């Protein structure tokens, strides 16, 4: 009877152990690469979100020109001409995001295509009454009325002051050419100095 040598058997075990180490190492390397790419994509989306949020707030405020006569007489903040406010908003969005005539941004890393105004909602609060004027993406304008404390903006916040809510949608290009549609909305309240304090 011929018995195999012990050292041959040990070499086989060492060879299998080396293959397992290589396999585990490659798996962890692949996992690390996927994790780094995911983190990079998250940072890209956060930068785009922050950029749009600042531009939305600035554009909402740019369109919020109150009626000085009404404020002088009653002390109430009223946005008396919604159509003009919407036109100012469109101009401010184009300026703040550096959009061209087809509403596309030069910086394709943050905004990959055409920016669309999904909705622009103007809230006029007079005492306990709230007038809501909504401009939709399809060109419709809808005026509605409600009671203070019962009206909520699309982001879920209750309307307590005269203000403006707007929402934009835009494509964002990710790693390896993946493109998703992003939506960003912002509610801005218009307050007097006394109300701020």
Buried (B, 14 or more C-beta within 10 A) or exposed (E): EEEEEEEEEEEEEEEEEEEEEEEEEEEEEEEEEEEEEEEEBEEBBEEBBEBBEEBBBBBBBBBBBBBEEBEEEEEBBBBEEBEEBBEBBBEBBBEBBEBEEEBBBEEEEBBBBBBBBBBBBBBBBBEEEBBBBBBEEEEEEEEEEBEBEEBEBBEEEEBBBBBBBBBBBBBBBBEEEEEEEBEBBBBBBBBEEEEEE
